[in-house]
Amino acid sequence: MRRWFQYLIGALVLLVIALIVALWPEPAEGPAAEAAPEREGAVEGDPSERRGALIDQVVFTEEGNPGKAVGRIESGSRHVFAQGVTNKTVYHQLRQSEHAEFDLSYGSSVELTLNPAGPEFGDGQFNPFAVPAIREAMNWLVDRDYIANELYGGLAAARYLPLSTAFPDYARLADVARELEVQYGHQPARAREVITREMEALGATRSDGRWMYEGTPVRIKLLIRTEDARKQVGDYVANQLEELGFVTERMYRTAEQAGPIWLASDPAAGQWHIYTGGWVSTVINRDQAQNFADFYTPEGRPSPLWQAYDPSKEFQEIAQRLSRRDYSTVEQRQKLMARALRMSMENSARIWLADGLNVWPYAADVELAMDLAGGLAGSRLWPYTLRFEGKVGGEMIVSSPTVLTEPWNPVAGTNWLYDTMMIRATEDAPVMPDPFTGLYWPQRIEGAEVTVVEDAPVQRNLDWLTLERAETIEVPGDVWIDWDSEANRFVRVDERHPDGLTARTRTRIRFEDGYLDRRWHDGSRMSLADVVLPYILLFERADEDSRLYDRSHVPAFQTFQRHFRGWRIVSRDPLVVEVYSDQIYPDAETIVAARTPSTQPWHTLALGVRAEQNGELMFSSDKADQTNETWLSLVSGPSMPVLDRHRREAAAAGWVPFAETLGDMTREDGPAQRYAAIADWRDRRGHYWIGDGPFYLHSVHPVEGSLVMRRNEDFPDRSDKWLRFTEPQIPVVSVDGPMTVAGDEDARFRIDIRHAGEAYPRAGIDSVEYLLLDGNGGVQTRGEATVVENEAGMWQVSISREDVAALGSGANRLEVTVKSNRVALPRFGSHAFATLPASNGEGS
């Protein structure tokens, strides 16, 4: 993915561009400008002899222009750009650069979000997209290959379905996906025919080539994002609609400007018809069954747009079943997914257009673990792997489009990708997603035991956990299943369900020895209260009688309650917790990750709890807007003096939130030492953000748009622990075979699978599957390729003469899907060939 990407065409022109960008004057940037000495402090060293982060200090500074950011990397004044680049010019610049490298991520997508309200808005405007058939016809109107290849310059792949083409579910459903892609390919004449029929049925007429409704031209308002290629996508779609006879209004907006329109406004108010949507998956999603509920039903979000969705009864039921993982076999899941795919295209509340490739630039001597879905911004491992190659220590300067975009708080703070990326450096999650496969690895747990009911289609992939099956799973009576906010205590299963309760899964998680003997960044020792308080807030914030009640939290909590069957602490030393649930995932590793409780410092949460109970600061933006109070930030702004006052009051009273439950879970002298530690931290650092990760937040500079993180010298792990995840083994697939095949012959095709020019290891391949497609794109047959013995990296597909004959005469294609167990991205190859009439066997 590195140097072999380069090419020489146009090198002179691109070099001139690179020099212009590199010499662009740099603005003064406060602390970052002062910290600019290149590779300061980095020395030769063995990472196995060091603890914690490989870099001593990371400085984040704002830079929203990708061209400038890359130029600064090439000049040496910056080392990493924390944004995925989709600009074609910058991409070509990187491919030519001698001083910058890049990695690719595959987790972004672009689509058209259609307003389903109507067919008349509240003000009488006409909305053709209220009709499912017209929404469906939009699939035939757009040319996805043109969008991917021309508008995105090849940095995208055509996408038709609510499944990412880069994730495992797409490969599992390849035959259904291929059939639907052929069915919904670019057919503008068919689109015109369907739209004309439906418009006339609604009472619209054409006059001088324009659609009219009750004497007024039908105007389509396109809400078009301007920051990336979606501007060109919006213009392209507007042009297609104008050719059909619609009048278009192109509303160019940034993300901040567009959000209140498409997300917050009532769809029936008619402020927009089409929005150029974009989505990012920050980790490889091995199970996309949730996508149907998330994107097509009111359960997806509490926003007004989602509440306007009205899927058919069957589609709603199937989406809910897939969301609950309500199936008992892999085959049953496949059937549900296949049916949901077909119904999603008939519904077409969204028109999926392309899966994008994001380019993540960094200096040529920098090494770090990128996530194949989320790149740098989505990587959980970047803080553990960031370094100068062959060196330890030093300072790294990272450019980010924004810094401190929204308030930081661990309950309902910022969800901006770039804020989240920085926050992850200060946290040490108990499990970590593999950046190449999406499977989870243990970080702070010793192991886990997963038990599922016998009919649950769950598999184990890694050997750090166990998977067992049971006929039934009884939930013990002493398990906590609910919370009594009046008595400030957990409610047991035997109180709520005296006749007993069963679950589909039981997950027992054993944390590593000494887990609660570690220290937070402020030096205070951890305690069981840090594990339990986040669980209490989960329930407390959904209780209408609580002063912490937050309506925006309720939809997510209701979804959680549908499958939650309780949890309990089995042991305190070592810490062992047990969680019961009806929700399953195909991978046992994902079940453990979903059940592992989060750990947050109870004393910083306590300050927020006091402030919200007192009506001064609010954990969520929605409640802050609702009450016209401040959205809580633990790092800067007007929250600071309020938190200072509550800290002093809490310290004086020795106050512990929900003391009836947490009182005996804090250490002896816990409140005193906690509040003393956080007071000292505030005096030294100027904020209240503490964690347990490889970096701590050293200083915050909101006016200058920068912040500084420094290495946590007390971090327990060796620095080389995660370095094996800095280079993915992505297969490169090529297919070779005959160009013509007679109808009475069999055919053989060879598949060469490689990585970095070398044969791909046989142990790294899960399967090589093929589809044989006829001239109309229909699936004639499918099967699995076989290994070619004694030829590394080679596989073979044999097609019988009966299957060849069934193709008839004409053009055909063999499509191959390679699934690796070292990366979750399915890789594809194809070979076109022609079938000829069978020979009669007579000479001439």
Secondary structure, 3 states (H helix, E strand, C coil): CCHHHCCCCCHHHHHHHHHHHHCCCCCCCCHHHHCCCCCCCCEECCHHHCECCCCCEEEEEECCCHHHHHHHHHHCCCCEECCCECCHHHHHHHHHCCCEEEEEEEEEEEEEEECCCCCECCCCCECHHHCHHHHHHHHHHCCHHHHHHHHCCCCEEECCCCCCCCCHHHHHCHHHHHHHHHHCCCCHHHHHHHHHHHHHHCCCEEECCEEEECCEECEEEEEEECCCCHHHHHHHHHHHHHHCCCEEEEEEECHHHHHHHHCCCCHHHCCCCEEEEEEECCCCCCCCCCHHHHHHCCCCCCCHHHHCCCCCHHHHHHHHHHHHCCCCCHHHHHHHHHHHHHHHHHHCCEEEEEEEEEEEEEECCEECCCECCCHHHHCCCHHHHCEECCEECCEEEEEECCCCCCCCCCCCCCCCHHHHHHHHCCCCCCEEECCCCCCEEECCEEEEEEEEECCCCCECCCCCEEEEEECCCECCCCCEEEEECCCCEEEEHHHHCCCCCECCEEEEEEECCCHHHCECCCCCECCCHHHHHHHHHHHHCCCCCCCCCCHHHHHHHHHHHHHEEEEEEEEECCEEEEEEECCCCCEHHHHHHHHCCCCCCHHHHHHHHHHHHCCCEECCHHHHHHHCCEECCCCCCCHHHHHHHHHHHHHHHCCCCCHHHHHHHCCCCHHHHHHHHHHHHHHHHCCCCCCCCCEEEEEEECCCCEEEEEECCCCCCECCCCHHHCCCCCCEEEEECCCEEECCCCEEEEEEEEECCEECCHHHEEEEEEEEECCCCCEEEEEECEECCCCCCEEEEEECHHHHHHHCCEEEEEEEEEEECCCCCCEEEEEEEEEECCCCCCCC
